[in-house]
Amino acid sequence: MARLRFGDQSIPKVTRVAAGGGGGSLGGLSDVDLTDTSQGGLANGSMLVYDQAQTKFVATNVLSNVTINGGSF
């Protein structure tokens, strides 16, 4: 979070900036499970899909209960 310094100056100045994140992987996130192989697991062509029962995103190559709306043209 940036801290602003106000005083006699007409323009606030940023005195400190905290940068977050950087590096890491999707598998390191607490709501992502790349080890579950019951839905296909992590493999070429897999995608992350939210699993409500596990309350996590899991890697799968099989989609079910999905409605895709391509929009109007």
N, CA, C and O atoms as CSV, one atom per row, in Angstrom:
chain,resi,resn,atom,element,x,y,z
A,1,MET,N,N,0.855,-1.166,0.000
A,1,MET,CA,C,0.000,0.000,0.000
A,1,MET,C,C,0.901,1.228,0.000
A,1,MET,O,O,1.849,1.305,0.780
A,2,ALA,N,N,0.614,2.165,-0.851
A,2,ALA,CA,C,1.411,3.390,-0.938
A,2,ALA,C,C,1.009,4.352,0.176
A,2,ALA,O,O,-0.169,4.467,0.514
A,3,ARG,N,N,1.987,5.033,0.735
A,3,ARG,CA,C,1.706,6.071,1.728
A,3,ARG,C,C,1.895,7.417,1.065
A,3,ARG,O,O,2.875,7.642,0.356
A,4,LEU,N,N,0.964,8.298,1.296
A,4,LEU,CA,C,1.049,9.646,0.742
A,4,LEU,C,C,1.442,10.620,1.835
A,4,LEU,O,O,0.999,10.499,2.977
A,5,ARG,N,N,2.268,11.578,1.482
A,5,ARG,CA,C,2.689,12.589,2.442
A,5,ARG,C,C,2.094,13.925,2.021
A,5,ARG,O,O,2.374,14.420,0.929
A,6,PHE,N,N,1.285,14.496,2.875
A,6,PHE,CA,C,0.691,15.798,2.610
A,6,PHE,C,C,1.339,16.806,3.543
A,6,PHE,O,O,1.721,16.465,4.662
A,7,GLY,N,N,1.458,17.986,3.108
A,7,GLY,CA,C,2.045,19.032,3.940
A,7,GLY,C,C,1.840,20.354,3.253
A,7,GLY,O,O,0.752,20.654,2.762
A,8,ASP,N,N,2.888,21.141,3.222
A,8,ASP,CA,C,2.818,22.437,2.570
A,8,ASP,C,C,2.868,22.295,1.052
A,8,ASP,O,O,2.609,23.256,0.327
A,9,GLN,N,N,3.201,21.095,0.570
A,9,GLN,CA,C,3.299,20.904,-0.871
A,9,GLN,C,C,1.911,20.880,-1.498
A,9,GLN,O,O,0.949,20.424,-0.879
A,10,SER,N,N,1.815,21.362,-2.701
A,10,SER,CA,C,0.532,21.350,-3.398
A,10,SER,C,C,0.267,20.009,-4.070
A,10,SER,O,O,-0.866,19.731,-4.462
A,11,ILE,N,N,1.303,19.166,-4.210
A,11,ILE,CA,C,1.164,17.868,-4.861
A,11,ILE,C,C,1.567,16.775,-3.865
A,11,ILE,O,O,2.665,16.820,-3.312
A,12,PRO,N,N,0.683,15.790,-3.632
A,12,PRO,CA,C,1.065,14.698,-2.734
A,12,PRO,C,C,2.215,13.895,-3.338
A,12,PRO,O,O,2.276,13.714,-4.554
A,13,LYS,N,N,3.115,13.420,-2.498
A,13,LYS,CA,C,4.247,12.621,-2.963
A,13,LYS,C,C,4.163,11.223,-2.370
A,13,LYS,O,O,3.844,11.049,-1.194
A,14,VAL,N,N,4.449,10.250,-3.189
A,14,VAL,CA,C,4.482,8.871,-2.721
A,14,VAL,C,C,5.806,8.659,-2.020
A,14,VAL,O,O,6.872,8.866,-2.600
A,15,THR,N,N,5.728,8.241,-0.755
A,15,THR,CA,C,6.959,8.037,0.009
A,15,THR,C,C,7.362,6.572,0.092
A,15,THR,O,O,8.517,6.265,0.385
A,16,ARG,N,N,6.426,5.668,-0.161
A,16,ARG,CA,C,6.748,4.247,-0.109
A,16,ARG,C,C,5.750,3.474,-0.944
A,16,ARG,O,O,4.557,3.776,-0.920
A,17,VAL,N,N,6.222,2.479,-1.684
A,17,VAL,CA,C,5.347,1.620,-2.473
A,17,VAL,C,C,5.677,0.180,-2.125
A,17,VAL,O,O,6.840,-0.222,-2.134
A,18,ALA,N,N,4.652,-0.589,-1.820
A,18,ALA,CA,C,4.838,-2.012,-1.540
A,18,ALA,C,C,4.354,-2.795,-2.755
A,18,ALA,O,O,3.172,-2.762,-3.095
A,19,ALA,N,N,5.251,-3.477,-3.387
A,19,ALA,CA,C,4.889,-4.297,-4.547
A,19,ALA,C,C,4.624,-5.709,-4.065
A,19,ALA,O,O,5.342,-6.224,-3.209
A,20,GLY,N,N,3.607,-6.329,-4.606
A,20,GLY,CA,C,3.268,-7.673,-4.172
A,20,GLY,C,C,3.538,-8.702,-5.248
A,20,GLY,O,O,3.842,-8.379,-6.396
A,21,GLY,N,N,3.418,-9.927,-4.843
A,21,GLY,CA,C,3.506,-11.045,-5.774
A,21,GLY,C,C,4.860,-11.212,-6.414
A,21,GLY,O,O,5.901,-10.892,-5.841
A,22,GLY,N,N,4.806,-11.721,-7.610
A,22,GLY,CA,C,6.030,-11.986,-8.345
A,22,GLY,C,C,6.417,-13.439,-8.236
A,22,GLY,O,O,6.490,-13.994,-7.139
A,23,GLY,N,N,6.659,-14.039,-9.347
A,23,GLY,CA,C,7.093,-15.435,-9.341
A,23,GLY,C,C,5.987,-16.367,-8.890
A,23,GLY,O,O,4.820,-15.975,-8.849
A,24,GLY,N,N,6.332,-17.561,-8.560
A,24,GLY,CA,C,5.359,-18.521,-8.079
A,24,GLY,C,C,4.697,-19.275,-9.211
A,24,GLY,O,O,5.054,-19.115,-10.379
A,25,SER,N,N,3.729,-20.100,-8.851
A,25,SER,CA,C,3.022,-20.895,-9.844
A,25,SER,C,C,1.565,-21.043,-9.433
A,25,SER,O,O,1.216,-20.802,-8.277
A,26,LEU,N,N,0.722,-21.436,-10.365
A,26,LEU,CA,C,-0.692,-21.661,-10.050
A,26,LEU,C,C,-0.850,-22.751,-9.000
A,26,LEU,O,O,-1.709,-22.653,-8.125
A,27,GLY,N,N,-0.035,-23.776,-9.083
A,27,GLY,CA,C,-0.123,-24.878,-8.126
A,27,GLY,C,C,0.180,-24.464,-6.705
A,27,GLY,O,O,-0.201,-25.160,-5.764
A,28,GLY,N,N,0.854,-23.349,-6.533
A,28,GLY,CA,C,1.175,-22.854,-5.199
A,28,GLY,C,C,0.039,-22.095,-4.540
A,28,GLY,O,O,0.135,-21.750,-3.363
A,29,LEU,N,N,-1.033,-21.826,-5.270
A,29,LEU,CA,C,-2.175,-21.107,-4.705
A,29,LEU,C,C,-3.018,-22.044,-3.854
A,29,LEU,O,O,-3.156,-23.223,-4.179
A,30,SER,N,N,-3.580,-21.531,-2.771
A,30,SER,CA,C,-4.314,-22.374,-1.828
A,30,SER,C,C,-5.623,-22.918,-2.394
A,30,SER,O,O,-6.131,-23.922,-1.894
A,31,ASP,N,N,-6.179,-22.284,-3.420
A,31,ASP,CA,C,-7.450,-22.762,-3.967
A,31,ASP,C,C,-7.288,-23.472,-5.309
A,31,ASP,O,O,-8.235,-23.550,-6.091
A,32,VAL,N,N,-6.096,-23.987,-5.572
A,32,VAL,CA,C,-5.828,-24.730,-6.805
A,32,VAL,C,C,-5.243,-26.088,-6.431
A,32,VAL,O,O,-4.278,-26.165,-5.670
A,33,ASP,N,N,-5.829,-27.158,-6.966
A,33,ASP,CA,C,-5.326,-28.513,-6.729
A,33,ASP,C,C,-4.926,-29.129,-8.064
A,33,ASP,O,O,-5.787,-29.486,-8.868
A,34,LEU,N,N,-3.643,-29.253,-8.300
A,34,LEU,CA,C,-3.151,-29.848,-9.541
A,34,LEU,C,C,-2.826,-31.323,-9.371
A,34,LEU,O,O,-2.365,-31.968,-10.313
A,35,THR,N,N,-3.061,-31.865,-8.180
A,35,THR,CA,C,-2.730,-33.265,-7.924
A,35,THR,C,C,-3.922,-34.191,-8.087
A,35,THR,O,O,-3.739,-35.408,-8.134
A,36,ASP,N,N,-5.144,-33.658,-8.176
A,36,ASP,CA,C,-6.351,-34.471,-8.304
A,36,ASP,C,C,-6.411,-35.084,-9.698
A,36,ASP,O,O,-6.559,-34.365,-10.686
A,37,THR,N,N,-6.296,-36.405,-9.784
A,37,THR,CA,C,-6.329,-37.074,-11.085
A,37,THR,C,C,-7.697,-37.665,-11.398
A,37,THR,O,O,-7.869,-38.276,-12.453
A,38,SER,N,N,-8.681,-37.499,-10.506
A,38,SER,CA,C,-10.010,-38.074,-10.740
A,38,SER,C,C,-10.726,-37.393,-11.901
A,38,SER,O,O,-11.654,-37.970,-12.469
A,39,GLN,N,N,-10.319,-36.184,-12.265
A,39,GLN,CA,C,-10.967,-35.463,-13.359
A,39,GLN,C,C,-10.009,-35.262,-14.541
A,39,GLN,O,O,-10.206,-34.361,-15.356
A,40,GLY,N,N,-9.008,-36.075,-14.626
A,40,GLY,CA,C,-8.064,-35.984,-15.730
A,40,GLY,C,C,-6.689,-35.540,-15.281
A,40,GLY,O,O,-5.683,-35.980,-15.838
A,41,GLY,N,N,-6.630,-34.677,-14.284
A,41,GLY,CA,C,-5.357,-34.231,-13.744
A,41,GLY,C,C,-4.618,-33.297,-14.674
A,41,GLY,O,O,-5.120,-32.919,-15.733
A,42,LEU,N,N,-3.448,-32.942,-14.271
A,42,LEU,CA,C,-2.618,-32.011,-15.018
A,42,LEU,C,C,-1.959,-32.737,-16.188
A,42,LEU,O,O,-1.146,-33.641,-15.997
A,43,ALA,N,N,-2.324,-32.326,-17.402
A,43,ALA,CA,C,-1.786,-32.936,-18.615
A,43,ALA,C,C,-1.956,-31.947,-19.754
A,43,ALA,O,O,-2.637,-30.933,-19.602
A,44,ASN,N,N,-1.345,-32.234,-20.889
A,44,ASN,CA,C,-1.528,-31.379,-22.058
A,44,ASN,C,C,-3.009,-31.251,-22.378
A,44,ASN,O,O,-3.728,-32.250,-22.399
A,45,GLY,N,N,-3.466,-30.038,-22.626
A,45,GLY,CA,C,-4.864,-29.796,-22.953
A,45,GLY,C,C,-5.769,-29.594,-21.760
A,45,GLY,O,O,-6.961,-29.336,-21.928
A,46,SER,N,N,-5.231,-29.705,-20.557
A,46,SER,CA,C,-6.049,-29.515,-19.355
A,46,SER,C,C,-6.348,-28.040,-19.133
A,46,SER,O,O,-5.643,-27.161,-19.628
A,47,MET,N,N,-7.416,-27.792,-18.374
A,47,MET,CA,C,-7.760,-26.427,-17.976
A,47,MET,C,C,-8.194,-26.455,-16.519
A,47,MET,O,O,-8.547,-27.508,-15.986
A,48,LEU,N,N,-8.166,-25.285,-15.875
A,48,LEU,CA,C,-8.614,-25.206,-14.497
A,48,LEU,C,C,-10.109,-24.943,-14.464
A,48,LEU,O,O,-10.603,-24.013,-15.103
A,49,VAL,N,N,-10.829,-25.774,-13.708
A,49,VAL,CA,C,-12.279,-25.660,-13.561
A,49,VAL,C,C,-12.589,-25.697,-12.067
A,49,VAL,O,O,-12.018,-26.497,-11.326
A,50,TYR,N,N,-13.500,-24.822,-11.632
A,50,TYR,CA,C,-13.844,-24.775,-10.211
A,50,TYR,C,C,-14.697,-25.974,-9.822
A,50,TYR,O,O,-15.692,-26.271,-10.482
A,51,ASP,N,N,-14.312,-26.658,-8.763
A,51,ASP,CA,C,-15.045,-27.801,-8.224
A,51,ASP,C,C,-15.672,-27.362,-6.910
A,51,ASP,O,O,-14.973,-27.195,-5.910
A,52,GLN,N,N,-16.993,-27.174,-6.906
A,52,GLN,CA,C,-17.682,-26.648,-5.728
A,52,GLN,C,C,-17.552,-27.585,-4.528
A,52,GLN,O,O,-17.453,-27.117,-3.394
A,53,ALA,N,N,-17.550,-28.886,-4.755
A,53,ALA,CA,C,-17.436,-29.844,-3.654
A,53,ALA,C,C,-16.101,-29.712,-2.928
A,53,ALA,O,O,-16.036,-29.850,-1.707
A,54,GLN,N,N,-15.031,-29.443,-3.686
A,54,GLN,CA,C,-13.704,-29.295,-3.091
A,54,GLN,C,C,-13.381,-27.853,-2.729
A,54,GLN,O,O,-12.409,-27.581,-2.025
A,55,THR,N,N,-14.206,-26.933,-3.218
A,55,THR,CA,C,-13.982,-25.486,-3.098
A,55,THR,C,C,-12.586,-25.106,-3.591
A,55,THR,O,O,-11.891,-24.285,-2.993
A,56,LYS,N,N,-12.206,-25.730,-4.696
A,56,LYS,CA,C,-10.901,-25.469,-5.319
A,56,LYS,C,C,-11.039,-25.557,-6.832
A,56,LYS,O,O,-12.000,-26.120,-7.356
A,57,PHE,N,N,-10.056,-24.986,-7.521
A,57,PHE,CA,C,-9.928,-25.177,-8.956
A,57,PHE,C,C,-9.118,-26.448,-9.171
A,57,PHE,O,O,-8.083,-26.644,-8.534
A,58,VAL,N,N,-9.583,-27.305,-10.060
A,58,VAL,CA,C,-8.864,-28.540,-10.356
A,58,VAL,C,C,-8.567,-28.605,-11.847
A,58,VAL,O,O,-9.305,-28.054,-12.663
A,59,ALA,N,N,-7.487,-29.277,-12.189
A,59,ALA,CA,C,-7.125,-29.454,-13.601
A,59,ALA,C,C,-7.958,-30.581,-14.173
A,59,ALA,O,O,-8.064,-31.653,-13.578
A,60,THR,N,N,-8.550,-30.332,-15.335
A,60,THR,CA,C,-9.364,-31.359,-15.980
A,60,THR,C,C,-9.287,-31.207,-17.491
A,60,THR,O,O,-8.987,-30.132,-18.010
A,61,ASN,N,N,-9.562,-32.296,-18.181
A,61,ASN,CA,C,-9.682,-32.227,-19.633
A,61,ASN,C,C,-11.072,-32.686,-20.069
A,61,ASN,O,O,-11.307,-32.939,-21.250
A,62,VAL,N,N,-12.006,-32.792,-19.092
A,62,VAL,CA,C,-13.393,-33.167,-19.353
A,62,VAL,C,C,-14.293,-32.090,-18.765
A,62,VAL,O,O,-14.195,-31.770,-17.581
A,63,LEU,N,N,-15.174,-31.529,-19.600
A,63,LEU,CA,C,-16.119,-30.520,-19.123
A,63,LEU,C,C,-17.502,-31.134,-18.996
A,63,LEU,O,O,-17.952,-31.861,-19.882
A,64,SER,N,N,-18.171,-30.841,-17.893
A,64,SER,CA,C,-19.559,-31.268,-17.717
A,64,SER,C,C,-20.316,-30.129,-17.059
A,64,SER,O,O,-19.721,-29.290,-16.384
A,65,ASN,N,N,-21.623,-30.100,-17.255
A,65,ASN,CA,C,-22.472,-29.046,-16.694
A,65,ASN,C,C,-22.005,-27.663,-17.113
A,65,ASN,O,O,-21.939,-26.749,-16.292
A,66,VAL,N,N,-21.683,-27.509,-18.391
A,66,VAL,CA,C,-21.162,-26.241,-18.890
A,66,VAL,C,C,-22.073,-25.725,-20.002
A,66,VAL,O,O,-22.453,-26.469,-20.907
A,67,THR,N,N,-22.414,-24.448,-19.918
A,67,THR,CA,C,-23.149,-23.786,-20.991
A,67,THR,C,C,-22.249,-22.705,-21.532
A,67,THR,O,O,-21.783,-21.846,-20.784
A,68,ILE,N,N,-22.000,-22.740,-22.833
A,68,ILE,CA,C,-21.138,-21.739,-23.459
A,68,ILE,C,C,-22.005,-20.835,-24.316
A,68,ILE,O,O,-22.682,-21.297,-25.234
A,69,ASN,N,N,-21.981,-19.553,-24.012
A,69,ASN,CA,C,-22.731,-18.572,-24.778
A,69,ASN,C,C,-21.747,-17.794,-25.630
A,69,ASN,O,O,-20.913,-17.058,-25.103
A,70,GLY,N,N,-21.838,-17.949,-26.922
A,70,GLY,CA,C,-20.915,-17.282,-27.833
A,70,GLY,C,C,-21.289,-15.843,-28.127
A,70,GLY,O,O,-20.594,-15.175,-28.892
A,71,GLY,N,N,-22.368,-15.349,-27.542
A,71,GLY,CA,C,-22.758,-13.971,-27.751
A,71,GLY,C,C,-23.657,-13.812,-28.963
A,71,GLY,O,O,-24.102,-14.790,-29.563
A,72,SER,N,N,-23.912,-12.570,-29.308
A,72,SER,CA,C,-24.779,-12.250,-30.460
A,72,SER,C,C,-23.951,-11.579,-31.535
A,72,SER,O,O,-23.046,-10.797,-31.245
A,73,PHE,N,N,-24.270,-11.891,-32.774
A,73,PHE,CA,C,-23.534,-11.299,-33.888
A,73,PHE,C,C,-24.475,-10.659,-34.866
A,73,PHE,O,O,-24.035,-10.106,-35.874
